[in-house]
Amino acid sequence: MTVDRRTFLRSGLLAGSAASLTRTLPASRRDDAPSIRAIQRRRIPKTGELLPVIGLGTSRTLNVDPSGDHPALREVLQGFLDWGGTCVDSSPMYGNSESVVGALLGQLGRQDLFYATKVWTDKGKQAGIDQMEQSRQRMGPERFDLMQVHNLVGLEEHMPTLEQMKAEGRIRYLGVTEMRDWETVEKLIVSDKLDFVQIPYSLGERAVEARILPAARDHGVATLIMRPFVRGQLFQAVKGKELPGWAAEIDCTSWAQVFLKWLLGHPAVTCPIPATSKPHHLHDNMQGGVGAVPDTALRARILEEVVG
Ligand SMILES: NC(=O)c1ccc[n+]([C@@H]2O[C@H](COP(=O)([O-])OP(=O)(O)OC[C@H]3O[C@@H](n4cnc5c(N)ncnc54)[C@H](OP(=O)(O)O)[C@@H]3O)[C@@H](O)[C@H]2O)c1
């Protein structure tokens, strides 16, 4: 089987010309890795805006003292931006993470993110409004690009607020995150109220494959993919296992890249958001957004070889 038959540039197909998706960063941006290439981008269906295909999660990894010095975390964020990453996902549920994103961006003198966070309170509408303003002050954007109802908590109260904020230009996109209640998520997708849905999907967690991903694709809802490594547990499944020959055919040099490329091989996936506290893992993950992605046949083979 040849590379051409087995692989395809899904992002290129979705986003237009492949040539427009990959660019070489100026050498001045990274002394230690002058040849890294920027990652690919996919369209957000509701607007056509291009979003880099690998984002950055912040749960646990950035829950540190915001007033402390965290050179490794600063390097993670710097590396993410150098690769052309933009989508950083946080939540008031993640302790200090929103504040740490804001502090690190201040140290780097950058603000060019796709800022995504969540509203997470069951204390009613005003509590949600207050919390979102607190998140804005912590992370630092003038307005959030994406605001999500975290795990559907207070959905009835917060959804009208998000719709109003979007209509007034105070957020750009709205969405929900959820890990279990697929019936409600599907109803929301089909109601055409959502711009984004954030869901767990990986070689180890495939509950969204049957209905949620097809519904998102059919209704033009962008997907942020949480837990792409099942919190790191996926690496246990391949411990001590050599990277198979086909990995090179999809430009992968690590299992992390295989896991991310497997996700990007699904047409309804917009942007997996792996979290890491380590610069070398960040570079590994961002490399997963460059080059070919597996077609259906290779995705099935990867699934078989990794989880059996
Ligand atoms: N309900 C919700 O809304 C919800 C729920 C869960 C997650 N999320 C979002 O999704 C994001 C991602 O999910 P997650 O953080 O739970 O799990 P994850 O991204 O699947 O896994 C993170 C773990 O993988 C490790 N890791 C990262 N890159 C690696 C690499 N290249 N090689 C080896 N290990 C690597 C990290 O450790 P190191 O630090 O050592 O790299 C970390 O322990 C969250 O941060 C959050 O933003 C949302």
The ligand as an SDF file (V2000), in Angstrom:
LIG
                    3D

 48 52  0  0  0  0  0  0  0  0999 V2000
  -15.1950   18.3830   31.0090 N   0  0  0  0  0  0  0  0  0  0  0  0
  -14.3060   19.1400   30.4160 C   0  0  0  0  0  0  0  0  0  0  0  0
  -14.5960   20.2250   29.9580 O   0  0  0  0  0  0  0  0  0  0  0  0
  -12.9060   18.6250   30.2880 C   0  0  0  0  0  0  0  0  0  0  0  0
  -12.5470   17.3960   30.8790 C   0  0  0  0  0  0  0  0  0  0  0  0
  -11.2500   16.9360   30.7030 C   0  0  0  0  0  0  0  0  0  0  0  0
  -10.3400   17.6940   29.9680 C   0  0  0  0  0  0  0  0  0  0  0  0
  -10.6910   18.9030   29.4230 N   0  0  0  0  0  0  0  0  0  0  0  0
   -9.7340   19.7250   28.6560 C   0  0  0  0  0  0  0  0  0  0  0  0
   -8.9580   18.8590   27.8260 O   0  0  0  0  0  0  0  0  0  0  0  0
   -7.5640   19.0450   28.0980 C   0  0  0  0  0  0  0  0  0  0  0  0
   -6.7950   17.7580   27.8230 C   0  0  0  0  0  0  0  0  0  0  0  0
   -7.2310   16.6950   28.6440 O   0  0  0  0  0  0  0  0  0  0  0  0
   -6.3950   16.1690   29.8920 P   0  0  0  0  0  0  0  0  0  0  0  0
   -5.4660   17.2330   30.3660 O   0  0  0  0  0  0  0  0  0  0  0  0
   -7.3730   15.6400   30.8900 O   0  0  0  0  0  0  0  0  0  0  0  0
   -5.6110   14.9000   29.3680 O   0  0  0  0  0  0  0  0  0  0  0  0
   -4.6490   14.5750   28.1150 P   0  0  0  0  0  0  0  0  0  0  0  0
   -4.3430   15.8140   27.3420 O   0  0  0  0  0  0  0  0  0  0  0  0
   -5.2590   13.4070   27.4430 O   0  0  0  0  0  0  0  0  0  0  0  0
   -3.3420   14.0470   28.8490 O   0  0  0  0  0  0  0  0  0  0  0  0
   -2.5120   14.8920   29.5690 C   0  0  0  0  0  0  0  0  0  0  0  0
   -1.3940   14.0320   30.1450 C   0  0  0  0  0  0  0  0  0  0  0  0
   -0.5910   13.4950   29.0830 O   0  0  0  0  0  0  0  0  0  0  0  0
    0.7870   13.7570   29.3230 C   0  0  0  0  0  0  0  0  0  0  0  0
    1.4130   14.0790   28.0340 N   0  0  0  0  0  0  0  0  0  0  0  0
    1.1360   15.1470   27.2280 C   0  0  0  0  0  0  0  0  0  0  0  0
    1.8600   15.0810   26.0920 N   0  0  0  0  0  0  0  0  0  0  0  0
    2.6220   13.9730   26.1800 C   0  0  0  0  0  0  0  0  0  0  0  0
    3.5860   13.3870   25.3170 C   0  0  0  0  0  0  0  0  0  0  0  0
    3.8920   13.9300   24.1300 N   0  0  0  0  0  0  0  0  0  0  0  0
    4.1990   12.2410   25.7220 N   0  0  0  0  0  0  0  0  0  0  0  0
    3.8780   11.6710   26.9160 C   0  0  0  0  0  0  0  0  0  0  0  0
    2.9780   12.1840   27.7820 N   0  0  0  0  0  0  0  0  0  0  0  0
    2.3480   13.3270   27.4180 C   0  0  0  0  0  0  0  0  0  0  0  0
    0.8150   14.9260   30.2650 C   0  0  0  0  0  0  0  0  0  0  0  0
    1.9130   14.8200   31.1260 O   0  0  0  0  0  0  0  0  0  0  0  0
    3.1830   15.8420   31.0630 P   0  0  0  0  0  0  0  0  0  0  0  0
    2.7310   17.0900   31.7520 O   0  0  0  0  0  0  0  0  0  0  0  0
    4.2280   15.0820   31.7660 O   0  0  0  0  0  0  0  0  0  0  0  0
    3.4740   16.0660   29.6110 O   0  0  0  0  0  0  0  0  0  0  0  0
   -0.4760   14.7960   31.0480 C   0  0  0  0  0  0  0  0  0  0  0  0
   -0.2820   13.9970   32.1890 O   0  0  0  0  0  0  0  0  0  0  0  0
   -7.5750   19.4870   29.5610 C   0  0  0  0  0  0  0  0  0  0  0  0
   -6.3330   20.0310   29.9610 O   0  0  0  0  0  0  0  0  0  0  0  0
   -8.7290   20.4530   29.5490 C   0  0  0  0  0  0  0  0  0  0  0  0
   -8.3360   21.6950   28.9850 O   0  0  0  0  0  0  0  0  0  0  0  0
  -11.9870   19.3550   29.5590 C   0  0  0  0  0  0  0  0  0  0  0  0
  1  2  1  0
  2  3  2  0
  2  4  1  0
  4  5  1  0
  4 48  2  0
  5  6  2  0
  6  7  1  0
  7  8  2  0
  8  9  1  0
  8 48  1  0
  9 10  1  0
  9 46  1  0
 10 11  1  0
 11 12  1  0
 11 44  1  0
 12 13  1  0
 13 14  1  0
 14 15  2  0
 14 16  1  0
 14 17  1  0
 17 18  1  0
 18 19  2  0
 18 20  1  0
 18 21  1  0
 21 22  1  0
 22 23  1  0
 23 24  1  0
 23 42  1  0
 24 25  1  0
 25 26  1  0
 25 36  1  0
 26 27  1  0
 26 35  1  0
 27 28  2  0
 28 29  1  0
 29 30  1  0
 29 35  2  0
 30 31  1  0
 30 32  2  0
 32 33  1  0
 33 34  2  0
 34 35  1  0
 36 37  1  0
 36 42  1  0
 37 38  1  0
 38 39  2  0
 38 40  1  0
 38 41  1  0
 42 43  1  0
 44 45  1  0
 44 46  1  0
 46 47  1  0
M  CHG  2   8   1  16  -1
M  END
$$$$
